[in-house]
Amino acid sequence: MRKTTVGAAAIASALIASLTLASGGPATAAHATASEPGPTRTSLPVLIDPAADLANDPDQANQSWYVTAHVTAGGHRYGFLAHYLNSSFGKQGGAISRVSVVNEDTGWYTKSEIALPAATGLSDKQGVDIHTDNITWTGDAKEMKLRAKVPEGSIDVTLRPHGSTLYNMGTGYFPMFGDAKYSNYEYALPTVDTSGSLTLNGRAEKVHGQSWVDRQWGPLPDLLTGSGSWSWMNLNLSNGDKVSVWNQKYGDKETNFATILKPDGTQTVAEATLTPDESTRWTSPATGKSYPTRWKVTIPGEHAKLNVTVYAKDQELTVPTPGYEGSAAVTGTYDHRPVTGNTYIELTNGQ
C-alpha cells in the first residue's frame, strides 16, 4: 500500500538528510548486482518507494507519470515524450494524455494531445497502468511496456530500469514553490534501457536508447490562473551524472535547486540557476506565446556551466494551456571538464 502522507518527524528527519547532502556530507546507497532487474535499493532515509509508488493513488488529485527518451532509429536520433497528468486545475479538474516525437537531426516534430475527464485511463492495479487513446503504459519498476501514438504512427518500446533512483531533494519530498502547503513527492528512474520500434508513415525502424521515467504527485495551486510557473530539466550527462533541475516561481517568490545522482549511487542537493537566453525566444504561430530556446544552467557546487539548446524550436504543447516540452542538447563544463548530454526542458505558463 502506498503511503504518500508522512508525519512531521519523518519529514524533519528526511530534510535533515537533505541538508546533509546539500552541505557535502556523505550519502551512501546499497547496490544490487548487475543481474538484478529494476532500480537498486538505497539506505538513505527517503520518503517514497520507487516500486510501490508507480501505482495510481486515487487520494491524490494531482499526479504525473512522465517518460522522455533519446534514442536512435533508422539512422536518426529521436526524442520522444509520453506524459499522463491528472490534475485538480479548473472547476472540475481533468486529465491530459500527450505524446510528442522530434527528429533531433532534422527538427521534424509531431504531437498528440488529449484532454480527458479526471482519472480517465487509470486503474487500481499495482505498478503503472494507463490506457488512453494515445498512451498504453503498463508494468512495474523492473519492466514496462509503452505504446504511444502520434498522427503519423506509433512508438512501441520496452522500458527496463536499472541502477539508482533519483530522489528529488534527496528524500523524494519537497515543498513546491517553497510552501509546505504544496507538499510534493517526486522521484525518477533516470537510467532506463529502451528498445522496440518507431513507426512513422508506415515505415518501422528498430529503436535503441535510454529513457528517463519521472513520477510526481502532491497538491498544487490552480496553474490555469497563471499564478505559478516553473522550468524543469532532466540532464543526462556524458560523465554519468543525472540531474533534476527546478526553477519554481509563485508570485514574487522564486525557488531553485538541483538534485544530482552520481554513477556510484550517491546523491547531492545543490543550489542551481536556470537562466533563459531571452534573445532566442521563439513565438508560436498557433498561440502567440513565446518561449526561450537556449538556457544557461549553473551548479556552483559541481563547478558546472552548461549550455542547453533545443533541437527544434516548435515543441509547444497546448492542452489545457500553452506550455513547452522540448528535447534539447547539453554542452559545457562540469567539474572543470568538458561535458555533453541531452535533456527535456519543461516550461509552464510560458516561463
Order of alpha helices (4+ residues) and beta strands (2+ residues): alpha-beta-beta-beta-beta-beta-beta-beta-beta-beta-beta-beta-beta-beta-beta-beta-beta-beta-beta-beta-beta-beta-beta-beta-beta-beta
